[in-house]
Amino acid sequence: YGMSLSSGSGGASFVATSLRDFNDAMQTAYFAMTQNSTSQGVDGGLVGMIDSVEVVPWVDEAEFLQFSGLEGNSILVPKPRALIPDSQESSPGSGEYACSQSSLEADDFGKCCEAEDMVYIGDDASDDEVRKCDPQRTLSDSVMRTTLQTNAEFVAILDSII
């Protein structure tokens, strides 16, 4: 597919896979908007004018997604402590905590979580174990792509400054 009114193969492509291709696409678009088609060997009026351009982020490129391994994989990240519900102290100064929901368990730091999200931290000097809520959440593919793209753009900006 190209930008030409002729039935021959005189059209130019707007698919850019390198900086050189991007430059060629921009020149083709410029000439298509400014040059009369008779100067390009085609009978008729003006070739046309571009009225919109779609820019697709590189993380949505099918080939990138295939080689990156993002599709179909999930990443577990810790849930922020501020989003974990707080427990209430059973009696002032007792050091024992209770959760308002019966399905949740209280840890030793005043947070509530489900039993499978509880982590036991042992102290080598003593046999005491401390219970800590450490729930995990799964990032979706779209969140991973957006985060990857945002971080890459930030690194590119830093690289241009330095």
GURO-742762 format. One line per 4 residues: number of its first residue (from 1); their letters; for each residue x, y, z of C-alpha. Coordinates in nm, 3 decimals. Layout:
! residues N
NUM = A = X/Y/Z | ...
END
This chain:
! residues 162
1 = YGMS = 0.000/0.000/0.000 | 0.133/0.337/-0.089 | 0.030/0.689/-0.160 | -0.023/0.713/-0.531
5 = LSSG = -0.310/0.738/-0.772 | -0.132/0.531/-1.033 | -0.197/0.159/-1.061 | 0.174/0.090/-1.086
9 = SGGA = 0.418/0.037/-0.804 | 0.505/0.404/-0.776 | 0.359/0.444/-0.426 | 0.572/0.507/-0.121
13 = SFVA = 0.527/0.328/0.208 | 0.445/0.496/0.537 | 0.559/0.204/0.752 | 0.874/0.318/0.934
17 = TSLR = 1.095/0.061/1.105 | 1.400/0.285/1.137 | 1.486/0.652/1.159 | 1.577/0.652/0.790
21 = DFND = 1.235/0.503/0.699 | 1.065/0.764/0.916 | 1.250/1.041/0.734 | 1.152/0.890/0.395
25 = AMQT = 0.787/0.869/0.504 | 0.787/1.234/0.611 | 0.943/1.342/0.278 | 0.687/1.136/0.084
29 = AYFA = 0.403/1.293/0.279 | 0.544/1.643/0.223 | 0.581/1.590/-0.153 | 0.233/1.437/-0.177
33 = MTQN = 0.082/1.748/-0.017 | 0.285/2.006/-0.204 | 0.363/1.865/-0.550 | 0.124/1.850/-0.838
37 = STSQ = 0.083/1.493/-0.966 | 0.192/1.585/-1.321 | 0.540/1.653/-1.182 | 0.541/1.290/-1.066
41 = GVDG = 0.432/1.155/-1.402 | 0.065/1.096/-1.316 | -0.217/1.259/-1.509 | -0.468/1.454/-1.305
45 = GLVG = -0.482/1.706/-1.023 | -0.317/1.702/-0.685 | -0.232/1.365/-0.536 | -0.387/1.442/-0.200
49 = MIDS = -0.341/1.573/0.147 | -0.292/1.380/0.468 | -0.559/1.473/0.720 | -0.461/1.242/1.008
53 = VEVV = -0.171/1.033/1.130 | -0.192/0.745/1.375 | 0.108/0.704/1.602 | 0.125/0.365/1.771
57 = PWVD = 0.345/0.316/2.079 | 0.628/0.072/2.019 | 0.514/-0.147/2.311 | 0.196/-0.225/2.112
61 = EAEF = 0.402/-0.356/1.818 | 0.318/-0.725/1.771 | 0.678/-0.829/1.713 | 0.795/-0.650/2.029
65 = LQFS = 0.519/-0.818/2.234 | 0.617/-1.157/2.098 | 0.985/-1.122/2.190 | 0.932/-0.937/2.520
69 = GLEG = 0.731/-1.218/2.676 | 0.476/-0.975/2.824 | 0.172/-1.145/2.672 | 0.035/-1.426/2.883
73 = NSIL = 0.277/-1.369/3.173 | 0.180/-1.212/3.500 | 0.393/-1.028/3.749 | 0.317/-1.031/4.120
77 = VPKP = 0.386/-0.708/4.305 | 0.338/-0.631/4.675 | 0.018/-0.450/4.761 | 0.097/-0.104/4.908
81 = RALI = 0.075/-0.099/5.290 | -0.169/0.193/5.276 | -0.420/-0.029/5.089 | -0.407/-0.311/5.346
85 = PDSQ = -0.689/-0.272/5.604 | -0.588/-0.178/5.959 | -0.666/-0.394/6.259 | -0.778/-0.265/6.597
89 = ESSP = -0.603/-0.337/6.924 | -0.820/-0.574/7.132 | -0.753/-0.386/7.454 | -0.526/-0.083/7.501
93 = GSGE = -0.167/-0.184/7.568 | -0.227/-0.557/7.519 | -0.038/-0.581/7.189 | -0.305/-0.812/7.049
97 = YACS = -0.493/-0.709/6.738 | -0.825/-0.813/6.585 | -0.978/-0.755/6.244 | -1.330/-0.628/6.180
101 = QSSL = -1.389/-0.898/5.916 | -1.388/-1.254/6.047 | -1.225/-1.388/5.727 | -0.910/-1.180/5.787
105 = EADD = -0.625/-1.234/6.032 | -0.431/-0.962/6.215 | -0.054/-0.944/6.191 | 0.191/-0.809/6.450
109 = FGKC = 0.205/-0.467/6.278 | -0.163/-0.372/6.295 | -0.272/-0.487/5.948 | -0.536/-0.740/5.836
113 = CEAE = -0.506/-0.990/5.554 | -0.613/-1.338/5.450 | -0.428/-1.638/5.594 | -0.247/-1.720/5.265
117 = DMVY = -0.106/-1.365/5.253 | 0.053/-1.394/5.599 | 0.433/-1.422/5.609 | 0.619/-1.547/5.915
121 = IGDD = 0.951/-1.380/5.983 | 1.182/-1.571/6.218 | 1.456/-1.423/6.433 | 1.780/-1.625/6.437
125 = ASDD = 1.866/-1.511/6.792 | 1.537/-1.636/6.934 | 1.258/-1.874/6.839 | 1.002/-1.594/6.812
129 = EVRK = 0.827/-1.549/6.481 | 0.670/-1.224/6.372 | 0.360/-1.234/6.152 | 0.339/-0.978/5.871
133 = CDPQ = 0.070/-0.926/5.608 | 0.227/-0.937/5.263 | -0.053/-0.956/5.005 | 0.044/-0.967/4.638
137 = RTLS = -0.147/-0.844/4.337 | -0.115/-0.935/3.971 | -0.042/-0.670/3.710 | -0.240/-0.697/3.389
141 = DSVM = -0.071/-0.703/3.048 | -0.193/-0.351/2.968 | -0.053/-0.209/3.294 | 0.283/-0.374/3.226
145 = RTTL = 0.294/-0.230/2.871 | 0.202/0.120/2.991 | 0.460/0.108/3.270 | 0.727/-0.018/3.032
149 = QTNA = 0.652/0.256/2.780 | 0.645/0.531/3.046 | 0.974/0.416/3.200 | 1.141/0.389/2.859
153 = EFVA = 1.034/0.742/2.767 | 1.165/0.869/3.103 | 1.501/0.697/3.046 | 1.517/0.850/2.695
157 = ILDS = 1.456/1.198/2.839 | 1.728/1.145/3.102 | 1.963/1.017/2.831 | 1.904/1.330/2.621
161 = II = 1.978/1.555/2.921 | 2.302/1.379/3.010
END
